[in-house]
Amino acid sequence: MQDDWAELSEIEARVTAQDRLDLHYEHQDARDVERGSWRLADYLRGCREVQVTVGERSVAGTILTVGADWMHLSTAIVRLDACESLTVSGVGSADRTVLDFRKAVRQLAGRIPREVVLRSGQSRLVAIEWVARDFMQVRAEAGKSLVPLAQVAVIFGRVEIA
């Protein structure tokens, strides 16, 4: 193969190099188009560990399950669109679930107090009594209150997915 290169004229060598460069950029463009169609949930399914920032709070854990709009960590459930930044590491294969965030929160309802982190980063210790379409009723020391699900970023606790 080296002898073939020696026989090429300078112009042929430049054209060959340019063709290879063009091929490299075409391949790069194809990868960029593919990456442009990825969704965060799909990307996270291939990761093992994640650290999430919500407001001033940071939550870390092993990714167990990923839904369309939330992920189940070993420590909490996290709403994907509430994350300000995510740092991922390791290669994993998290399970996929059809449950949406509301149904996952419904799995956490009961007498056990849960720490709920709102999008603002504010944290509250509450018992989730029941979950409606776009809000949940919670009980805290101050009494019962309603929390819009759109404001919930993280709920600490494990979800039992059947």
N, CA, C and O atoms as a DFTB+ gen file, in Angstrom:
648 C
 N C O
     1  1       0.820      -1.194       0.000
     2  2       0.000       0.000       0.000
     3  2       0.860       1.251       0.000
     4  3       0.495       2.247      -0.624
     5  1       1.995       1.218       0.688
     6  2       2.892       2.369       0.726
     7  2       3.400       2.708      -0.677
     8  3       3.545       3.881      -1.022
     9  1       3.668       1.690      -1.475
    10  2       4.168       1.928      -2.826
    11  2       3.122       2.643      -3.679
    12  3       3.460       3.471      -4.525
    13  1       1.844       2.315      -3.448
    14  2       0.771       2.994      -4.182
    15  2       0.745       4.478      -3.854
    16  3       0.538       5.307      -4.740
    17  1       0.952       4.816      -2.601
    18  2       0.936       6.227      -2.190
    19  2       2.118       6.977      -2.835
    20  3       1.985       8.135      -3.232
    21  1       3.223       6.329      -2.927
    22  2       4.397       6.987      -3.495
    23  2       4.174       7.347      -4.963
    24  3       4.728       8.332      -5.452
    25  1       3.368       6.559      -5.662
    26  2       3.115       6.805      -7.078
    27  2       2.108       7.926      -7.316
    28  3       2.037       8.457      -8.425
    29  1       1.335       8.294      -6.311
    30  2       0.333       9.340      -6.501
    31  2       1.002      10.688      -6.703
    32  3       2.001      11.008      -6.059
    33  1       0.458      11.435      -7.569
    34  2       0.974      12.793      -7.745
    35  2       0.482      13.649      -6.593
    36  3      -0.406      13.247      -5.841
    37  1       1.050      14.799      -6.463
    38  2       0.672      15.709      -5.373
    39  2      -0.806      16.074      -5.454
    40  3      -1.470      16.167      -4.422
    41  1      -1.322      16.277      -6.635
    42  2      -2.734      16.637      -6.816
    43  2      -3.632      15.479      -6.413
    44  3      -4.632      15.679      -5.724
    45  1      -3.284      14.274      -6.836
    46  2      -4.076      13.105      -6.469
    47  2      -4.078      12.908      -4.957
    48  3      -5.100      12.521      -4.388
    49  1      -2.973      13.163      -4.311
    50  2      -2.891      13.027      -2.851
    51  2      -3.807      14.039      -2.156
    52  3      -4.482      13.712      -1.179
    53  1      -3.821      15.287      -2.681
    54  2      -4.704      16.313      -2.101
    55  2      -6.175      15.943      -2.276
    56  3      -6.976      16.098      -1.354
    57  1      -6.526      15.450      -3.476
    58  2      -7.918      15.061      -3.753
    59  2      -8.329      13.913      -2.846
    60  3      -9.436      13.925      -2.308
    61  1      -7.474      12.933      -2.665
    62  2      -7.758      11.802      -1.781
    63  2      -7.945      12.267      -0.347
    64  3      -8.864      11.821       0.340
    65  1      -7.080      13.158       0.104
    66  2      -7.195      13.693       1.467
    67  2      -8.497      14.470       1.622
    68  3      -9.166      14.356       2.649
    69  1      -8.865      15.262       0.610
    70  2     -10.104      16.033       0.668
    71  2     -11.317      15.102       0.689
    72  3     -12.277      15.358       1.416
    73  1     -11.285      14.031      -0.095
    74  2     -12.383      13.058      -0.092
    75  2     -12.547      12.420       1.281
    76  3     -13.664      12.244       1.766
    77  1     -11.434      12.079       1.894
    78  2     -11.499      11.484       3.237
    79  2     -12.029      12.477       4.254
    80  3     -12.794      12.106       5.143
    81  1     -11.630      13.737       4.133
    82  2     -12.124      14.774       5.038
    83  2     -13.625      14.975       4.850
    84  3     -14.368      15.104       5.823
    85  1     -14.069      15.000       3.587
    86  2     -15.501      15.123       3.309
    87  2     -16.282      13.962       3.911
    88  3     -17.346      14.158       4.499
    89  1     -15.748      12.754       3.761
    90  2     -16.396      11.569       4.320
    91  2     -16.476      11.663       5.845
    92  3     -17.484      11.300       6.451
    93  1     -15.397      12.154       6.447
    94  2     -15.390      12.341       7.908
    95  2     -16.504      13.300       8.331
    96  3     -17.240      13.015       9.276
    97  1     -16.631      14.431       7.640
    98  2     -17.655      15.406       8.016
    99  2     -19.068      14.908       7.719
   100  3     -19.998      15.232       8.459
   101  1     -19.247      14.132       6.657
   102  2     -20.556      13.535       6.391
   103  2     -20.946      12.588       7.516
   104  3     -22.095      12.579       7.959
   105  1     -19.988      11.793       7.975
   106  2     -20.241      10.884       9.095
   107  2     -20.567      11.680      10.354
   108  3     -21.491      11.328      11.087
   109  1     -19.821      12.743      10.609
   110  2     -20.064      13.602      11.774
   111  2     -21.457      14.230      11.694
   112  3     -22.172      14.277      12.695
   113  1     -21.849      14.715      10.506
   114  2     -23.182      15.296      10.323
   115  2     -24.275      14.271      10.599
   116  3     -25.281      14.587      11.234
   117  1     -24.076      13.042      10.121
   118  2     -25.063      11.982      10.354
   119  2     -25.200      11.703      11.850
   120  3     -26.314      11.519      12.341
   121  1     -24.086      11.669      12.579
   122  2     -24.146      11.457      14.038
   123  2     -24.842      12.618      14.725
   124  3     -25.616      12.408      15.659
   125  1     -24.577      13.848      14.275
   126  2     -25.232      15.013      14.880
   127  2     -26.740      14.990      14.647
   128  3     -27.512      15.359      15.531
   129  1     -27.158      14.556      13.458
   130  2     -28.597      14.439      13.177
   131  2     -29.214      13.392      14.088
   132  3     -30.300      13.601      14.628
   133  1     -28.531      12.264      14.265
   134  2     -29.041      11.222      15.156
   135  2     -29.150      11.750      16.581
   136  3     -30.176      11.561      17.235
   137  1     -28.112      12.403      17.062
   138  2     -28.140      12.955      18.414
   139  2     -29.224      14.008      18.568
   140  3     -29.793      14.162      19.648
   141  1     -29.510      14.726      17.507
   142  2     -30.551      15.753      17.563
   143  2     -31.936      15.175      17.789
   144  3     -32.845      15.897      18.198
   145  1     -32.112      13.896      17.531
   146  2     -33.429      13.282      17.730
   147  2     -33.552      12.597      19.089
   148  3     -34.636      12.139      19.450
   149  1     -32.449      12.520      19.852
   150  2     -32.502      11.877      21.160
   151  2     -33.341      12.680      22.123
   152  3     -33.375      13.909      22.054
   153  1     -34.017      11.991      23.020
   154  2     -34.727      12.618      24.127
   155  2     -33.937      12.315      25.398
   156  3     -33.236      11.307      25.477
   157  1     -34.058      13.190      26.384
   158  2     -33.305      13.033      27.624
   159  2     -33.578      11.677      28.267
   160  3     -32.652      11.012      28.733
   161  1     -34.839      11.268      28.294
   162  2     -35.193       9.988      28.907
   163  2     -34.467       8.830      28.218
   164  3     -33.973       7.920      28.883
   165  1     -34.405       8.868      26.892
   166  2     -33.717       7.805      26.147
   167  2     -32.229       7.791      26.472
   168  3     -31.636       6.723      26.626
   169  1     -31.630       8.959      26.576
   170  2     -30.205       9.049      26.881
   171  2     -29.910       8.518      28.280
   172  3     -28.929       7.804      28.487
   173  1     -30.769       8.871      29.241
   174  2     -30.541       8.469      30.630
   175  2     -30.653       6.962      30.827
   176  3     -30.030       6.416      31.738
   177  1     -31.428       6.284      29.999
   178  2     -31.561       4.825      30.118
   179  2     -30.227       4.117      29.924
   180  3     -30.043       3.000      30.407
   181  1     -29.307       4.748      29.229
   182  2     -28.004       4.147      28.987
   183  2     -26.957       4.527      30.018
   184  3     -25.789       4.163      29.879
   185  1     -27.363       5.256      31.052
   186  2     -26.425       5.709      32.087
   187  2     -26.676       4.953      33.389
   188  3     -27.761       4.412      33.604
   189  1     -25.676       4.924      34.242
   190  2     -25.792       4.208      35.506
   191  2     -26.050       5.133      36.680
   192  3     -26.997       4.919      37.437
   193  1     -25.236       6.146      36.845
   194  2     -25.334       7.072      37.978
   195  2     -25.670       8.460      37.458
   196  3     -25.318       8.818      36.334
   197  1     -26.353       9.236      38.287
   198  2     -26.676      10.611      37.908
   199  2     -26.660      11.490      39.152
   200  3     -27.009      11.057      40.250
   201  1     -26.249      12.719      38.949
   202  2     -26.373      13.741      39.984
   203  2     -27.156      14.876      39.350
   204  3     -26.786      15.392      38.296
   205  1     -28.251      15.260      40.014
   206  2     -29.187      16.240      39.485
   207  2     -29.170      17.475      40.362
   208  3     -29.100      17.382      41.587
   209  1     -29.236      18.640      39.717
   210  2     -29.343      19.891      40.455
   211  2     -30.734      20.470      40.220
   212  3     -31.177      20.628      39.083
   213  1     -31.417      20.783      41.333
   214  2     -32.722      21.432      41.296
   215  2     -32.653      22.585      42.289
   216  3     -32.563      22.368      43.498
   217  1     -32.693      23.802      41.779
   218  2     -32.525      24.951      42.667
   219  2     -31.171      24.863      43.341
   220  3     -30.148      24.729      42.670
   221  1     -31.156      24.938      44.651
   222  2     -29.914      24.821      45.417
   223  2     -29.665      23.381      45.864
   224  3     -28.648      23.098      46.496
   225  1     -30.580      22.475      45.542
   226  2     -30.482      21.070      45.969
   227  2     -29.764      20.225      44.937
   228  3     -29.816      20.492      43.737
   229  1     -29.099      19.211      45.429
   230  2     -28.435      18.244      44.574
   231  2     -28.886      16.846      45.009
   232  3     -28.869      16.527      46.198
   233  1     -29.281      16.033      44.062
   234  2     -29.743      14.678      44.329
   235  2     -28.914      13.729      43.481
   236  3     -28.742      13.952      42.283
   237  1     -28.400      12.671      44.096
   238  2     -27.587      11.706      43.360
   239  2     -28.098      10.302      43.627
   240  3     -28.683      10.033      44.676
   241  1     -27.874       9.407      42.669
   242  2     -28.268       8.018      42.858
   243  2     -28.078       7.197      41.608
   244  3     -27.710       7.708      40.550
   245  1     -28.337       5.919      41.752
   246  2     -28.296       4.984      40.637
   247  2     -29.633       5.044      39.915
   248  3     -30.683       5.050      40.558
   249  1     -29.607       5.090      38.601
   250  2     -30.836       5.137      37.806
   251  2     -31.419       3.732      37.738
   252  3     -30.767       2.806      37.255
   253  1     -32.655       3.575      38.225
   254  2     -33.317       2.279      38.207
   255  2     -34.301       2.165      37.043
   256  3     -34.298       1.180      36.304
   257  1     -35.139       3.187      36.896
   258  2     -36.184       3.187      35.885
   259  2     -36.302       4.589      35.312
   260  3     -36.089       5.577      36.015
   261  1     -36.643       4.672      34.031
   262  2     -36.849       5.972      33.401
   263  2     -38.189       5.944      32.685
   264  3     -38.454       5.066      31.865
   265  1     -39.027       6.917      33.008
   266  2     -40.297       7.093      32.322
   267  2     -40.163       8.195      31.289
   268  3     -39.064       8.695      31.048
   269  1     -41.262       8.571      30.684
   270  2     -41.219       9.613      29.660
   271  2     -40.868      10.972      30.250
   272  3     -40.209      11.777      29.591
   273  1     -41.300      11.242      31.488
   274  2     -41.081      12.560      32.076
   275  2     -40.472      12.524      33.472
   276  3     -40.453      13.542      34.164
   277  1     -39.976      11.370      33.892
   278  2     -39.385      11.248      35.230
   279  2     -38.389      10.101      35.247
   280  3     -38.386       9.252      34.355
   281  1     -37.544      10.086      36.271
   282  2     -36.646       8.948      36.457
   283  2     -36.683       8.528      37.917
   284  3     -36.859       9.342      38.823
   285  1     -36.513       7.242      38.108
   286  2     -36.534       6.634      39.435
   287  2     -35.102       6.329      39.818
   288  3     -34.464       5.459      39.224
   289  1     -34.597       7.043      40.807
   290  2     -33.257       6.800      41.318
   291  2     -33.350       5.881      42.521
   292  3     -34.444       5.601      43.011
   293  1     -32.216       5.414      42.994
   294  2     -32.192       4.581      44.190
   295  2     -32.605       5.379      45.417
   296  3     -32.909       4.802      46.461
   297  1     -32.619       6.696      45.301
   298  2     -32.939       7.558      46.442
   299  2     -34.233       8.339      46.297
   300  3     -34.807       8.754      47.304
   301  1     -34.708       8.551      45.086
   302  2     -35.852       9.449      44.878
   303  2     -36.421       9.273      43.479
   304  3     -35.851       8.573      42.642
   305  1     -37.571       9.930      43.239
   306  2     -38.058      10.080      41.875
   307  2     -37.863      11.551      41.504
   308  3     -38.070      12.448      42.321
   309  1     -37.463      11.773      40.260
   310  2     -37.099      13.109      39.818
   311  2     -37.835      13.420      38.528
   312  3     -37.821      12.626      37.588
   313  1     -38.469      14.563      38.488
   314  2     -39.137      15.018      37.273
   315  2     -38.072      15.578      36.331
   316  3     -37.319      16.473      36.714
   317  1     -38.002      15.066      35.119
   318  2     -36.932      15.429      34.200
   319  2     -36.936      16.908      33.828
   320  3     -35.873      17.525      33.761
   321  1     -38.103      17.484      33.585
   322  2     -38.123      18.879      33.155
   323  2     -37.864      19.867      34.288
   324  3     -37.818      21.074      34.051
   325  1     -37.695      19.375      35.510
   326  2     -37.369      20.248      36.638
   327  2     -35.869      20.308      36.892
   328  3     -35.407      21.122      37.691
   329  1     -35.112      19.458      36.222
   330  2     -33.663      19.399      36.441
   331  2     -32.992      20.585      35.762
   332  3     -33.221      20.857      34.584
   333  1     -32.163      21.281      36.524
   334  2     -31.397      22.386      35.943
   335  2     -30.148      21.866      35.266
   336  3     -29.737      22.396      34.234
   337  1     -29.535      20.830      35.833
   338  2     -28.388      20.187      35.194
   339  2     -28.288      18.757      35.692
   340  3     -28.734      18.429      36.791
   341  1     -27.700      17.924      34.870
   342  2     -27.503      16.522      35.209
   343  2     -26.063      16.153      34.895
   344  3     -25.527      16.538      33.856
   345  1     -25.448      15.414      35.786
   346  2     -24.112      14.880      35.553
   347  2     -24.234      13.365      35.609
   348  3     -24.595      12.801      36.642
   349  1     -23.934      12.712      34.500
   350  2     -24.100      11.264      34.419
   351  2     -22.739      10.584      34.373
   352  3     -21.746      11.162      33.930
   353  1     -22.723       9.339      34.843
   354  2     -21.497       8.552      34.772
   355  2     -21.853       7.079      34.666
   356  3     -22.931       6.648      35.076
   357  1     -20.936       6.331      34.116
   358  2     -21.123       4.892      33.998
   359  2     -22.084       4.518      32.894
   360  3     -22.856       5.340      32.400
   361  1     -22.016       3.269      32.526
   362  2     -22.909       2.728      31.511
   363  2     -23.875       1.790      32.206
   364  3     -23.464       0.921      32.975
   365  1     -25.140       1.963      31.939
   366  2     -26.152       1.118      32.557
   367  2     -27.240       0.779      31.569
   368  3     -27.147       1.083      30.380
   369  1     -28.267       0.149      32.080
   370  2     -29.423      -0.167      31.247
   371  2     -30.660      -0.105      32.132
   372  3     -31.180      -1.131      32.571
   373  1     -31.119       1.112      32.385
   374  2     -32.290       1.313      33.227
   375  2     -33.534       0.780      32.532
   376  3     -33.639       0.806      31.306
   377  1     -34.458       0.305      33.325
   378  2     -35.727      -0.177      32.786
   379  2     -36.543       0.989      32.258
   380  3     -36.384       2.131      32.688
   381  1     -37.415       0.673      31.321
   382  2     -38.344       1.659      30.765
   383  2     -39.706       1.401      31.395
   384  3     -40.091       0.249      31.594
   385  1     -40.432       2.462      31.707
   386  2     -41.768       2.300      32.255
   387  2     -42.752       3.189      31.513
   388  3     -42.379       4.232      30.976
   389  1     -44.002       2.773      31.487
   390  2     -45.043       3.571      30.842
   391  2     -45.732       4.505      31.834
   392  3     -46.547       5.342      31.448
   393  1     -45.395       4.353      33.122
   394  2     -45.983       5.245      34.117
   395  2     -45.534       6.678      33.867
   396  3     -44.365       6.925      33.570
   397  1     -46.469       7.627      33.988
   398  2     -46.063       9.019      33.930
   399  2     -45.767       9.510      35.350
   400  3     -45.942       8.763      36.312
   401  1     -45.329      10.743      35.481
   402  2     -44.911      11.266      36.782
   403  2     -46.049      11.205      37.803
   404  3     -45.827      10.852      38.961
   405  1     -47.255      11.546      37.379
   406  2     -48.419      11.537      38.277
   407  2     -48.645      10.147      38.854
   408  3     -48.887      10.004      40.052
   409  1     -48.569       9.124      38.013
   410  2     -48.787       7.761      38.489
   411  2     -47.659       7.289      39.388
   412  3     -47.888       6.509      40.313
   413  1     -46.443       7.753      39.127
   414  2     -45.317       7.411      40.003
   415  2     -45.505       8.046      41.375
   416  3     -45.238       7.409      42.394
   417  1     -45.960       9.294      41.410
   418  2     -46.224       9.973      42.684
   419  2     -47.336       9.256      43.436
   420  3     -47.293       9.142      44.661
   421  1     -48.317       8.780      42.708
   422  2     -49.424       8.045      43.320
   423  2     -48.913       6.804      44.062
   424  3     -49.485       6.412      45.079
   425  1     -47.842       6.188      43.556
   426  2     -47.250       5.018      44.211
   427  2     -46.635       5.382      45.566
   428  3     -46.451       4.506      46.412
   429  1     -46.318       6.658      45.780
   430  2     -45.691       7.109      47.027
   431  2     -46.705       7.599      48.057
   432  3     -46.332       7.946      49.178
   433  1     -47.978       7.629      47.686
   434  2     -49.006       8.100      48.622
   435  2     -49.145       7.122      49.784
   436  3     -48.985       5.913      49.618
   437  1     -49.445       7.661      50.956
   438  2     -49.624       6.825      52.139
   439  2     -49.221       7.572      53.399
   440  3     -49.050       8.791      53.384
   441  1     -49.075       6.854      54.453
   442  2     -48.792       7.456      55.753
   443  2     -47.334       7.843      55.944
   444  3     -47.027       8.662      56.811
   445  1     -46.440       7.282      55.164
   446  2     -45.011       7.545      55.353
   447  2     -44.678       8.963      54.896
   448  3     -44.967       9.324      53.755
   449  1     -44.082       9.764      55.757
   450  2     -43.677      11.127      55.344
   451  2     -42.590      11.067      54.272
   452  3     -41.675      10.247      54.341
   453  1     -42.705      11.929      53.308
   454  2     -41.744      12.019      52.202
   455  2     -41.201      13.440      52.137
   456  3     -41.912      14.404      52.419
   457  1     -39.955      13.553      51.770
   458  2     -39.404      14.882      51.522
   459  2     -39.711      15.239      50.076
   460  3     -39.339      14.509      49.157
   461  1     -40.386      16.357      49.878
   462  2     -40.754      16.836      48.553
   463  2     -39.952      18.110      48.279
   464  3     -39.987      19.057      49.064
   465  1     -39.239      18.119      47.169
   466  2     -38.467      19.285      46.765
   467  2     -39.205      19.936      45.604
   468  3     -39.484      19.293      44.591
   469  1     -39.514      21.210      45.760
   470  2     -40.206      21.951      44.708
   471  2     -39.194      22.489      43.698
   472  3     -37.989      22.478      43.949
   473  1     -39.691      22.954      42.567
   474  2     -38.812      23.482      41.520
   475  2     -37.940      24.628      42.019
   476  3     -36.829      24.824      41.526
   477  1     -38.423      25.368      42.971
   478  2     -37.656      26.478      43.529
   479  2     -36.489      25.997      44.375
   480  3     -35.599      26.778      44.713
   481  1     -36.489      24.716      44.719
   482  2     -35.456      24.163      45.582
   483  2     -35.914      24.050      47.024
   484  3     -35.233      23.445      47.852
   485  1     -37.073      24.634      47.328
   486  2     -37.639      24.564      48.681
   487  2     -38.033      23.122      48.984
   488  3     -38.539      22.408      48.118
   489  1     -37.795      22.709      50.218
   490  2     -38.060      21.332      50.624
   491  2     -39.116      21.302      51.715
   492  3     -39.131      22.149      52.608
   493  1     -40.004      20.306      51.630
   494  2     -41.054      20.133      52.642
   495  2     -41.175      18.660      52.991
   496  3     -41.077      17.803      52.112
   497  1     -41.386      18.360      54.264
   498  2     -41.624      16.993      54.710
   499  2     -43.126      16.819      54.862
   500  3     -43.741      17.462      55.713
   501  1     -43.725      15.954      54.045
   502  2     -45.175      15.788      54.006
   503  2     -45.530      14.316      53.817
   504  3     -44.702      13.506      53.400
   505  1     -46.771      13.996      54.131
   506  2     -47.350      12.698      53.776
   507  2     -48.283      12.956      52.603
   508  3     -49.176      13.798      52.693
   509  1     -48.085      12.246      51.518
   510  2     -48.940      12.418      50.341
   511  2     -50.210      11.623      50.585
   512  3     -50.171      10.397      50.684
   513  1     -51.345      12.325      50.683
   514  2     -52.606      11.636      50.954
   515  2     -53.214      11.058      49.688
   516  3     -53.578       9.882      49.660
   517  1     -53.328      11.857      48.649
   518  2     -53.833      11.366      47.370
   519  2     -53.363      12.280      46.246
   520  3     -52.962      13.423      46.464
   521  1     -53.428      11.731      45.035
   522  2     -52.926      12.443      43.861
   523  2     -54.039      12.562      42.842
   524  3     -54.642      11.565      42.447
   525  1     -54.308      13.783      42.419
   526  2     -55.317      14.057      41.393
   527  2     -54.613      14.215      40.040
   528  3     -53.442      13.865      39.899
   529  1     -55.322      14.734      39.070
   530  2     -54.771      14.847      37.720
   531  2     -53.550      15.773      37.666
   532  3     -52.552      15.432      37.030
   533  1     -53.614      16.941      38.326
   534  2     -52.503      17.879      38.245
   535  2     -52.079      18.464      39.595
   536  3     -51.362      19.463      39.647
   537  1     -52.519      17.844      40.670
   538  2     -52.100      18.283      42.004
   539  2     -52.171      17.104      42.962
   540  3     -52.738      16.056      42.651
   541  1     -51.579      17.304      44.135
   542  2     -51.680      16.280      45.171
   543  2     -52.049      16.948      46.487
   544  3     -51.679      18.093      46.747
   545  1     -52.790      16.205      47.315
   546  2     -53.107      16.690      48.648
   547  2     -52.092      16.085      49.603
   548  3     -51.872      14.873      49.614
   549  1     -51.477      16.948      50.405
   550  2     -50.460      16.494      51.347
   551  2     -50.832      16.922      52.755
   552  3     -51.571      17.884      52.964
   553  1     -50.297      16.179      53.712
   554  2     -50.523      16.500      55.118
   555  2     -49.175      16.778      55.752
   556  3     -48.240      15.984      55.646
   557  1     -49.094      17.916      56.411
   558  2     -47.881      18.294      57.135
   559  2     -48.292      18.711      58.540
   560  3     -49.471      18.639      58.887
   561  1     -47.335      19.145      59.348
   562  2     -47.649      19.569      60.710
   563  2     -48.630      20.729      60.716
   564  3     -49.452      20.840      61.626
   565  1     -48.554      21.593      59.715
   566  2     -49.438      22.753      59.644
   567  2     -50.840      22.396      59.160
   568  3     -51.720      23.256      59.173
   569  1     -51.073      21.172      58.740
   570  2     -52.381      20.745      58.244
   571  2     -52.285      20.287      56.800
   572  3     -51.202      20.042      56.271
   573  1     -53.453      20.180      56.180
   574  2     -53.519      19.709      54.800
   575  2     -53.319      20.874      53.838
   576  3     -53.717      22.006      54.111
   577  1     -52.700      20.570      52.721
   578  2     -52.538      21.576      51.674
   579  2     -52.472      20.883      50.321
   580  3     -52.304      19.666      50.237
   581  1     -52.606      21.667      49.276
   582  2     -52.549      21.161      47.909
   583  2     -51.256      21.634      47.268
   584  3     -50.842      22.781      47.441
   585  1     -50.629      20.743      46.530
   586  2     -49.382      21.075      45.840
   587  2     -49.565      20.738      44.364
   588  3     -49.828      19.583      44.027
   589  1     -49.430      21.730      43.473
   590  2     -49.518      21.423      42.041
   591  2     -48.378      20.498      41.627
   592  3     -47.226      20.740      41.987
   593  1     -48.682      19.453      40.881
   594  2     -47.649      18.518      40.436
   595  2     -46.608      19.202      39.553
   596  3     -45.455      18.772      39.503
   597  1     -47.010      20.263      38.859
   598  2     -46.064      20.978      38.002
   599  2     -44.951      21.631      38.817
   600  3     -43.892      21.941      38.272
   601  1     -45.176      21.846      40.117
   602  2     -44.165      22.475      40.974
   603  2     -43.249      21.460      41.647
   604  3     -42.236      21.841      42.232
   605  1     -43.586      20.186      41.574
   606  2     -42.811      19.143      42.241
   607  2     -41.633      18.745      41.356
   608  3     -41.810      18.418      40.183
   609  1     -40.431      18.775      41.928
   610  2     -39.228      18.390      41.194
   611  2     -38.719      17.025      41.635
   612  3     -38.383      16.190      40.796
   613  1     -38.659      16.789      42.954
   614  2     -38.093      15.559      43.495
   615  2     -38.942      15.097      44.668
   616  3     -39.393      15.912      45.474
   617  1     -39.160      13.791      44.765
   618  2     -39.777      13.194      45.950
   619  2     -38.875      12.048      46.375
   620  3     -38.615      11.121      45.609
   621  1     -38.405      12.133      47.612
   622  2     -37.526      11.080      48.109
   623  2     -38.356       9.869      48.508
   624  3     -39.388      10.000      49.166
   625  1     -37.905       8.717      48.114
   626  2     -38.598       7.460      48.406
   627  2     -38.525       6.550      47.205
   628  3     -38.229       6.983      46.092
   629  1     -38.797       5.294      47.445
   630  2     -38.750       4.297      46.366
   631  2     -40.150       3.995      45.864
   632  3     -41.101       3.904      46.640
   633  1     -40.256       3.843      44.567
   634  2     -41.512       3.517      43.913
   635  2     -41.522       2.020      43.629
   636  3     -40.563       1.487      43.071
   637  1     -42.595       1.344      44.009
   638  2     -42.742      -0.073      43.681
   639  2     -43.506      -0.174      42.370
   640  3     -44.705       0.101      42.325
   641  1     -42.824      -0.563      41.315
   642  2     -43.437      -0.664      39.997
   643  2     -43.767      -2.119      39.729
   644  3     -42.897      -2.990      39.716
   645  1     -45.051      -2.351      39.518
   646  2     -45.506      -3.732      39.288
   647  2     -45.384      -4.109      37.841
   648  3     -45.721      -5.233      37.465
